[in-house]
């Protein structure tokens, strides 16, 4: 009964103007939000059991009677993983008619994960997104320029669906060279700029050398960023840079920064957050259950991002709890200026390169404001390092157009570092293929005791 009332209340709130919507939603006490989460969770479970072949089979095999489940933790060790999406296929998860789909790549394979949505879901998430942008100061008279990659990627859609609600002026540039963007953007003088973090950092380097126009804020989604790079951006534009935390699987908005920029306020109305494999400091893998999705609900989806849940009040006064800054990932994928790169990317880069051994290792570090991807390989037969590097560069250009393009835009550097045979496994320990050495907002748990990697 309470949950029906809240659904109705929320529906009314989301249909009114942003200012009133924020005021109305802010009136909901935490106990009401918890009641709604539970009701929506039970509804999601029922839907998944009735219509999704994947979930029906999983619950049947594990003897889970969903009628008895009231909280995600009662599902024990049942989780949904990115690998499940890839191997079972998105169609096995469908519970309703889809209107659109987006894709994202993962760690182990070039096969993308596909995620389906309805237009209604896109519009609803757009409204939530818009309310957040309104809180950060975006208004109808602002001029927005965005430079998100539009190819199969969710971010431009998330933004557009939000701006449909706020109704401000918007031009989509696509992910073009920041130099070109800077020159063309000047004609519009955007007051708010959206893009991927490493792209925004490169744009800010260019802007710092030339002139800037008044900007209210910059907003980045898609990867993590170092505090030094954030400072450079904010200094160049004399404006704050806010980060969004989301995944294609969640349709963007799992959480976003407020003006304090100290963690991401969670979207608890639409997701149920848990942590898995928590360590003594309270950090664990972020796991979320979608609460308001009719087309492709995800139950206890493992994000592979490591963070913690913060329920203390934030100084900004917004009631929603937070996710801490993302510390790293618990798989070997690295999100950097090159793109989303995992071991398979480098195996493909090295395929057919002569004069090297099978062992290799990638170290991602930060130099200046740029990510540097160092590909360490062992020379086997005295081939000149320059020949190996040339073959790798050729493979990058021919096999990974997007990664090549990001390099041309100077969003990262790729270096090939050659070393003697056997040196990568010196010490006899297991070779970790991809090591992220950057000091991010936090730091990765995974890098802690790896031999040969400088402790930062
Ligand atoms: Zn806050």
Boltz pocket constraint, residues with backbone or C-beta under 6 A from the ligand:
constraints:
  - pocket:
      binder: B
      contacts: [[A, 258], [A, 259], [A, 260], [A, 265], [A, 314], [A, 315], [A, 316], [A, 317], [A, 318]]
      max_distance: 6.0
